[in-house]
Amino acid sequence: VILSAGNLATTQEVMNHIQRDIDYPCGGNNLVNARYLFEAAEYVGRVSVQVQREHSAALSQSGVSGETTLLIGGQISGQPHGLMLIYPQGNYITASPETPYLQIGESKYGKPSLDRIVSPGLSLENGAKLCLVSLESTSRSNITVGAPFEIGIYRKESLILGNRCRFEQNNPYMVQVRRTWNDGIRNAFHALPGFMPEQHSNIVQPDPAFPQQQEMQQQPIPQQQQLMT
């Protein structure tokens, strides 16, 4: 399975090159004759870099980025299953127990739920449910992301993509997930301990006897420091 984020034209051309190499091998590398998943990732990375290089001059003149980031996942018979993220530069990283998920595209809004819940022992069904939560959270905060959402589930040693699901915005299950997740977040917020400002005040107030100190306290904080705070 290959997923992409970035320039759509680049992605489509990469996929066309991959399909051509499968249809007409000519003794070269392709996805079919890869012996390891990392060889497949290296091959796809080379094709991606080649396509980007062919159009880089024209795209640069137009101020358009031709970069695409790819995810490749699956299993080659006799080898362990895996998931790899291929950068626009052609290099890649792989999922591991320390990094149990990989994400491309708009990531900042859907990432918190993944960071809090994902673990190597998470079931495929719960993993799929969490993906929907992450996608829904992203679409809620970014209008450029929206339904339909697609989920694919691969079970190791099966060598086929057994389950593939598509969810529209008004899908009954999607509506239930959205409502339950939102209600759960609100309930968790209201269950937090009450905040008492007088119990947490730890900023020393200026002494009226020293007006210079009071004047320094009232000076505006530089913008960079405000951001850091």
Rosetta blueprint (number, residue, H / E / L):
1 V L
2 I E
3 L E
4 S E
5 A E
6 G E
7 N L
8 L H
9 A H
10 T H
11 T H
12 Q H
13 E H
14 V H
15 M H
16 N H
17 H H
18 I H
19 Q H
20 R H
21 D H
22 I H
23 D H
24 Y L
25 P L
26 C L
27 G L
28 G L
29 N L
30 N L
31 L L
32 V L
33 N L
34 A L
35 R L
36 Y L
37 L H
38 F H
39 E H
40 A H
41 A H
42 E H
43 Y H
44 V H
45 G H
46 R H
47 V H
48 S H
49 V H
50 Q H
51 V H
52 Q H
53 R H
54 E H
55 H H
56 S H
57 A H
58 A H
59 L H
60 S H
61 Q H
62 S L
63 G L
64 V L
65 S L
66 G L
67 E L
68 T E
69 T E
70 L E
71 L E
72 I E
73 G E
74 G E
75 Q L
76 I L
77 S L
78 G L
79 Q L
80 P L
81 H L
82 G E
83 L E
84 M E
85 L E
86 I E
87 Y L
88 P L
89 Q L
90 G L
91 N L
92 Y E
93 I E
94 T E
95 A L
96 S L
97 P L
98 E L
99 T L
100 P L
101 Y L
102 L L
103 Q L
104 I L
105 G L
106 E L
107 S L
108 K L
109 Y L
110 G L
111 K H
112 P H
113 S H
114 L H
115 D H
116 R H
117 I H
118 V L
119 S L
120 P L
121 G L
122 L L
123 S L
124 L H
125 E H
126 N H
127 G H
128 A H
129 K H
130 L H
131 C H
132 L H
133 V H
134 S H
135 L H
136 E H
137 S H
138 T H
139 S H
140 R H
141 S H
142 N L
143 I L
144 T L
145 V L
146 G L
147 A L
148 P L
149 F E
150 E E
151 I E
152 G E
153 I E
154 Y L
155 R L
156 K L
157 E L
158 S L
159 L L
160 I L
161 L L
162 G L
163 N E
164 R E
165 C E
166 R E
167 F E
168 E L
169 Q L
170 N L
171 N L
172 P H
173 Y H
174 M H
175 V H
176 Q H
177 V H
178 R H
179 R H
180 T H
181 W H
182 N H
183 D H
184 G H
185 I H
186 R H
187 N H
188 A H
189 F H
190 H H
191 A L
192 L L
193 P L
194 G L
195 F L
196 M L
197 P H
198 E H
199 Q H
200 H H
201 S L
202 N L
203 I L
204 V L
205 Q L
206 P L
207 D L
208 P L
209 A L
210 F L
211 P H
212 Q H
213 Q H
214 Q H
215 E H
216 M H
217 Q H
218 Q H
219 Q L
220 P L
221 I L
222 P L
223 Q H
224 Q H
225 Q H
226 Q H
227 L H
228 M H
229 T L
